[in-house]
């Protein structure tokens, strides 16, 4: 007697037929995690109450970004082995705990631990579990990989666009402590729902060319699979010894160096008096940040879709070229129109590189162990890019009394990414790289 293959479902929703729920859940998760980019709205209230210096207050954000990158990598090993749900719920619990504990802080050290270390760790874990690793398994066909991966990470760019005005209004009415507490409650509800949906495709289902997901017992021998014949799957141990992973890390670092510099200091650049900045009002600077965040989020799925049409290599080169133009525009921005043009270009290109880098990594190393492999690439690229990009911008600004040289330097760093990508990223149809050894 044959046993019927169970169809995976959530509250009666057929997840085989509605697999687009998974990149959508990734987008919602990263939208929540991306609210961390709006940390700046808490800076003045915290400084006003405790008398902290700007470096002391911002240290919590820096620690959060570094912890995000580190635990994106560490969590990848557990996601590849045990699936996304357990790591996701652990990370979600840490995110909620971070907000609740941050509402009780009285010292800089407490904020660094609660918001920075605990919060950053939680964001990294949920990001890893809900985005690339899950999406690439549900959408193994290359024709959809760009759009689905880009969609799953789109929220991180847009998070601050939504969180900033809500938090600003809440702080003005209820204070920063209550705002942190209520944010924790909202996180708990939203992340709890998302986590209940997340899962990998069941082992008794298989994806078949032209038919989609089918029960494995119904798949005839020799049926055409969606995955190409040159499909490769590196384990982390195999990937780490290839030159491709270090090239990927270098491209990631150099592609987002300037983007993170602009993301972290656009408001300061906009409000500083000429020649240091543009000399605009705080309200205009806030609007520029929102516009940049929106295009940051849109850039991820749009560039992913573009990559599926013209190839990942061409899309990546175009995104980096756009980043170079963005840095040159900001370097010469002496008016509101040029500032907004630079913000739009930077957001669009920055979001694009963050959407295309996981696609490149998957093309290089396959998807079976992508959580650990991309986590490592993300840690070295984003973690250290987030550390050195903003620091370099601030240092050059202090040395020269203007951001112009900083943006020119960022354009030069992006040019390095363009050159390396042009040399090392394979053209469409030539993605087959060194085959991993049989031992995994």
Buried (B, 14 or more C-beta within 10 A) or exposed (E): EEEEBEEBEBEEEEBBEEBBBBBBBBBBBBBBBBBBBBBBBBBEBBBEEBEBEEEBBBBBBBBBBBBBBBBBBBBBBBBBEEBBBBBBBBBBBBBBBBBBBBBEBEEBEBBBBBBBBBBBBBBBBBBBBBBBBBBBBBBBBBEBBBBBBBBBBBBBBBBBBBBBBBBBEBBEEEBBBEBBBBBBEBBBEBBEEBBBBBBBBBEEBBBBEEEEBBBEEEBEEEEEBBBEEEBBBBBBEBBEEBEBBEBBBBBBBBBBBBBBBBBBBBBBBBBBEEEBBBBBEEEBBBBBBBBBBBBBBBBBBBBBBBBBEEBBBBBBBBBBBBBBBBBBBBBEBEEBEBBBBBBBBBBBBBBBBBBBBBBBBBBBBBBBBBBBBBBBBBBBBBBBBBBBBBBBBBEBBEEEEBBBBBBBBBBBBBBBBBBBBEEBBBEEEEBEBEEBEEEE
